[in-house]
Amino acid sequence: MKLWIVVGSMLLSQWSLAADVPGSSDLPEVKRPLGSEIIRYSEGVQSAIRFPLERVERVNNRLEIDNELDIEGHVIDITYELGAREDYEPYMTALENTLTEQGAEILFSCESRGCGVSGLWANSLFKVRELYGPNGNQIYFAAKLPGAADRYLSAYGIERGNRRQYVHVRLVEPGVERSRFQGAQNLLSDGRVILPVEFAGNRVSPESRAAITAIVSDLKSLSADELAIVAYRAVTPGGSLDDAMAQSTARAEHVQALLGEAGLVIESAYGLGPLVAPAGLSPDRVEIVKFR
């Protein structure tokens, strides 16, 4: 009986992952709604990203927002269709509270008709038709995330007339001209790729967290059981080889955890300190290697 339960759980997990649109993944800052599916996902560098800090209205047949940020930079858009185990209203409240507890500044929030016209959010701002619904069934908030670099996150939740519920999350990093991570090709040709992340201590820095999404998206086409995470760390002044080995192991395991949370489970993670670091490369870095 236990075996069937385990097998059933594995099949359910695989079905849930397969339901997400290809190449999509969650944001590290946002806990996925229970039982949800990612139905739309996009990312890239854009100009004139409109980030509302006020209700949206139609004036003379035009979209009108009295207060907004007009941003150029890197944007990630994720649309979740909620399952039966989650309700958009308590989810949005919990997400806003969690971000606030983590040090985010809430710049604007609204609900129901206080957000303006749902069709404008759906069709003009986010360009996701599933977000169109009754004006009385919507919630939105915009936040500035903590950290040295400016990063903005917004979330919009709605229940449509057919009772289906959706949450759309947008992460914007102004001024970032990030080329899409393309590690799969390097792994296939060279057997290794350096990950574009930096560390604060032994943890990936807040500014590098968004890179995890791009890494997972790019590497999902490969078999994770053929990959391993390897971190290097130089011996610091006054430190020892053992210290460097322990620090690199902690870094490798932290990257492993972040990748796993984002949907890429790599079972092997090793810290090699300053040992066998290829010449000419930074002694403080983390790689993924393909060993088969």
C-alpha positions as CSV (number, residue, x, y, z in Angstrom):
1,M,0.0,0.0,0.0
2,K,2.8,2.4,0.9
3,L,4.5,1.7,-2.4
4,W,1.3,2.7,-4.3
5,I,1.0,5.9,-2.3
6,V,4.6,6.8,-3.1
7,V,4.1,6.0,-6.8
8,G,0.9,8.0,-6.9
9,S,2.5,11.0,-5.2
10,M,5.3,10.9,-7.8
11,L,2.9,10.7,-10.7
12,L,0.9,13.6,-9.2
13,S,4.0,15.7,-8.8
14,Q,5.1,15.0,-12.4
15,W,1.6,15.8,-13.7
16,S,1.7,19.1,-11.8
17,L,5.0,20.1,-13.2
18,A,4.0,19.1,-16.7
19,A,0.9,21.3,-16.4
20,D,3.1,24.4,-16.3
21,V,3.9,26.1,-19.6
22,P,7.4,25.0,-20.9
23,G,10.3,27.1,-19.7
24,S,8.4,28.6,-16.8
25,S,9.4,28.7,-13.1
26,D,8.5,30.4,-9.9
27,L,10.1,33.5,-8.5
28,P,12.3,32.9,-5.3
29,E,10.4,35.8,-3.7
30,V,6.9,34.4,-4.3
31,K,5.5,31.2,-2.8
32,R,3.5,29.4,-5.4
33,P,-0.3,29.2,-4.8
34,L,-1.3,25.7,-3.6
35,G,-2.4,23.5,-6.5
36,S,-1.8,26.1,-9.1
37,E,-0.5,25.9,-12.7
38,I,1.6,28.5,-14.6
39,I,-0.4,29.2,-17.7
40,R,1.6,32.1,-19.0
41,Y,5.2,33.1,-18.6
42,S,7.5,35.6,-20.2
43,E,10.7,37.4,-19.4
44,G,13.1,39.8,-21.1
45,V,14.4,43.4,-21.3
46,Q,11.7,45.9,-22.2
47,S,11.3,49.7,-22.4
48,A,8.4,51.7,-21.1
49,I,7.2,49.1,-18.6
50,R,4.1,50.7,-16.9
51,F,4.1,49.9,-13.2
52,P,0.8,51.3,-11.7
53,L,0.7,53.0,-8.3
54,E,-2.9,54.0,-8.7
55,R,-6.2,52.7,-10.0
56,V,-6.4,52.3,-13.8
57,E,-9.2,54.0,-15.7
58,R,-10.4,54.7,-19.3
59,V,-10.5,58.4,-20.2
60,N,-11.5,59.4,-23.8
61,N,-10.9,55.7,-24.7
62,R,-7.4,55.8,-23.4
63,L,-5.7,54.0,-20.5
64,E,-5.2,56.6,-17.7
65,I,-3.1,56.1,-14.6
66,D,-2.5,59.1,-12.3
67,N,0.5,57.7,-10.6
68,E,2.9,55.1,-12.1
69,L,6.5,54.2,-12.6
70,D,7.7,54.1,-16.2
71,I,10.6,51.7,-16.2
72,E,13.1,50.3,-18.6
73,G,14.7,47.0,-17.6
74,H,14.3,43.3,-17.1
75,V,10.8,42.0,-16.5
76,I,9.4,38.6,-15.6
77,D,5.7,38.0,-15.9
78,I,4.0,34.8,-14.4
79,T,0.3,34.0,-14.5
80,Y,-1.0,31.3,-12.2
81,E,-4.4,29.6,-12.5
82,L,-5.4,28.7,-9.0
83,G,-6.5,25.2,-8.0
84,A,-9.3,24.2,-5.7
85,R,-7.0,24.4,-2.6
86,E,-6.4,28.2,-2.9
87,D,-8.5,31.3,-2.9
88,Y,-7.1,34.4,-4.5
89,E,-8.1,36.9,-1.7
90,P,-6.3,35.2,1.2
91,Y,-3.4,34.3,-1.0
92,M,-2.9,37.9,-2.0
93,T,-3.2,39.1,1.6
94,A,-0.7,36.4,2.7
95,L,1.8,37.3,-0.1
96,E,1.6,41.0,0.7
97,N,2.2,40.3,4.4
98,T,5.1,38.0,3.7
99,L,6.8,40.6,1.5
100,T,6.3,43.3,4.2
101,E,7.8,41.1,6.8
102,Q,10.8,40.6,4.6
103,G,11.4,44.3,4.4
104,A,9.5,45.2,1.2
105,E,7.8,48.6,1.0
106,I,4.2,48.5,-0.2
107,L,3.8,51.4,-2.7
108,F,0.2,50.9,-3.5
109,S,-2.7,48.5,-2.9
110,C,-6.3,48.3,-4.0
111,E,-9.2,45.9,-4.2
112,S,-12.5,45.6,-5.9
113,R,-13.6,48.7,-7.9
114,G,-10.9,50.7,-6.2
115,C,-8.5,49.1,-8.7
116,G,-10.4,50.5,-11.7
117,V,-11.3,48.6,-14.8
118,S,-10.3,44.9,-14.9
119,G,-10.2,44.8,-18.7
120,L,-7.5,47.5,-18.7
121,W,-5.3,45.4,-16.3
122,A,-5.9,42.3,-18.4
123,N,-5.7,43.6,-22.0
124,S,-3.6,46.8,-21.8
125,L,-1.2,46.3,-18.9
126,F,-0.5,42.6,-18.6
127,K,-1.9,41.5,-22.0
128,V,-3.3,38.3,-20.4
129,R,-6.9,37.7,-21.4
130,E,-7.5,35.3,-18.5
131,L,-7.2,38.2,-16.0
132,Y,-10.4,39.9,-17.3
133,G,-13.3,39.6,-14.9
134,P,-15.8,41.6,-12.8
135,N,-14.4,44.9,-11.4
136,G,-15.6,43.9,-8.0
137,N,-13.4,40.7,-7.9
138,Q,-9.9,42.1,-8.2
139,I,-7.0,42.8,-5.9
140,Y,-3.6,44.5,-6.7
141,F,-0.5,45.6,-4.8
142,A,2.8,47.0,-5.8
143,A,6.0,46.8,-3.7
144,K,9.6,47.8,-3.8
145,L,11.7,44.8,-2.7
146,P,14.5,45.2,-0.1
147,G,18.1,45.2,-1.3
148,A,20.8,47.5,-2.6
149,A,19.5,47.4,-6.2
150,D,16.0,48.7,-7.1
151,R,13.6,45.8,-7.8
152,Y,9.8,46.1,-8.0
153,L,7.2,43.4,-7.6
154,S,3.4,43.6,-8.3
155,A,0.7,41.0,-7.9
156,Y,-2.8,41.1,-9.4
157,G,-5.5,38.6,-8.4
158,I,-9.0,38.1,-9.8
159,E,-11.9,35.7,-9.9
160,R,-13.6,35.6,-13.2
161,G,-17.4,35.2,-13.8
162,N,-16.8,31.5,-14.4
163,R,-15.4,31.2,-10.9
164,R,-11.8,30.5,-12.1
165,Q,-9.2,32.4,-10.2
166,Y,-5.9,33.8,-11.3
167,V,-2.9,35.6,-9.9
168,H,-0.4,37.5,-12.1
169,V,3.0,38.3,-10.6
170,R,5.4,40.8,-12.2
171,L,9.1,41.4,-11.2
172,V,10.8,44.4,-12.7
173,E,14.5,45.3,-12.4
174,P,15.2,48.8,-13.8
175,G,18.2,49.4,-15.9
176,V,19.1,45.7,-16.2
177,E,20.1,44.6,-19.6
178,R,20.4,41.0,-18.9
179,S,21.0,38.6,-21.8
180,R,19.2,35.4,-21.4
181,F,21.2,32.7,-19.6
182,Q,22.2,30.0,-22.2
183,G,23.9,27.3,-20.2
184,A,22.5,24.2,-21.8
185,Q,24.5,24.7,-25.0
186,N,27.7,25.2,-22.9
187,L,27.0,22.0,-20.9
188,L,26.5,20.0,-24.1
189,S,29.6,21.3,-25.8
190,D,32.0,22.0,-22.8
191,G,30.6,19.9,-20.0
192,R,30.5,22.9,-17.6
193,V,29.0,26.4,-17.2
194,I,29.6,29.2,-14.7
195,L,26.4,30.4,-13.1
196,P,25.8,34.2,-13.2
197,V,25.3,34.6,-9.5
198,E,27.2,36.5,-6.7
199,F,27.2,35.8,-3.0
200,A,26.7,37.7,0.2
201,G,28.5,35.5,2.6
202,N,27.7,31.9,1.8
203,R,24.2,32.7,0.3
204,V,23.3,33.9,-3.1
205,S,22.9,37.7,-3.0
206,P,19.4,39.2,-3.3
207,E,20.5,40.9,-6.5
208,S,21.3,37.5,-8.0
209,R,18.2,35.7,-7.0
210,A,16.3,36.5,-10.2
211,A,19.1,34.8,-12.2
212,I,18.0,31.5,-10.7
213,T,14.8,31.7,-12.7
214,A,16.7,32.0,-16.0
215,I,19.1,29.2,-15.1
216,V,16.2,26.8,-14.3
217,S,14.3,27.8,-17.4
218,D,17.4,27.1,-19.7
219,L,18.5,23.8,-18.1
220,K,15.1,22.1,-17.9
221,S,15.7,20.5,-21.2
222,L,18.6,18.5,-19.7
223,S,18.5,15.4,-17.5
224,A,19.2,16.6,-13.9
225,D,20.6,13.2,-12.9
226,E,23.5,14.0,-15.3
227,L,24.3,17.3,-13.6
228,A,26.2,18.3,-10.4
229,I,26.8,21.7,-8.7
230,V,30.4,22.6,-7.9
231,A,31.5,25.7,-5.9
232,Y,35.0,27.1,-5.5
233,R,36.2,29.5,-2.7
234,A,39.6,31.1,-2.3
235,V,41.4,30.9,1.1
236,T,40.8,34.2,2.7
237,P,43.5,36.1,4.7
238,G,43.7,34.5,8.1
239,G,41.6,31.6,6.9
240,S,42.4,28.0,6.3
241,L,41.9,25.4,3.6
242,D,39.2,23.8,5.8
243,D,37.4,27.1,6.1
244,A,37.4,27.6,2.3
245,M,36.2,24.0,1.8
246,A,33.3,24.5,4.3
247,Q,32.3,27.9,2.7
248,S,32.3,26.5,-0.8
249,T,30.2,23.5,0.3
250,A,27.7,25.9,1.9
251,R,27.5,27.9,-1.3
252,A,27.0,24.8,-3.4
253,E,24.2,23.6,-1.2
254,H,22.5,27.0,-1.1
255,V,22.5,27.1,-4.9
256,Q,21.2,23.5,-4.9
257,A,18.3,24.5,-2.6
258,L,17.4,27.6,-4.7
259,L,17.4,25.6,-7.9
260,G,15.3,22.9,-6.3
261,E,12.7,25.4,-5.1
262,A,12.5,26.8,-8.7
263,G,11.9,23.4,-10.2
264,L,15.4,22.0,-11.0
265,V,16.4,19.3,-8.6
266,I,20.1,18.4,-8.8
267,E,21.1,15.7,-6.3
268,S,24.8,16.4,-6.2
269,A,26.5,19.5,-4.8
270,Y,30.1,19.8,-3.9
271,G,32.4,22.4,-2.4
272,L,36.1,22.2,-3.6
273,G,37.5,25.3,-1.9
274,P,40.5,26.5,-4.0
275,L,41.3,22.9,-5.2
276,V,41.5,22.0,-8.9
277,A,40.1,25.4,-9.9
278,P,40.7,25.9,-13.7
279,A,43.4,28.5,-14.3
280,G,42.4,31.9,-15.3
281,L,38.9,31.8,-13.7
282,S,37.6,33.4,-10.6
283,P,38.4,31.4,-7.4
284,D,35.0,32.4,-6.1
285,R,32.3,31.0,-8.3
286,V,29.8,28.2,-8.7
287,E,29.4,26.0,-11.8
288,I,27.1,23.2,-13.0
289,V,29.0,20.3,-14.6
290,K,27.7,17.5,-16.9
291,F,29.4,14.3,-15.8
292,R,27.7,11.9,-18.3
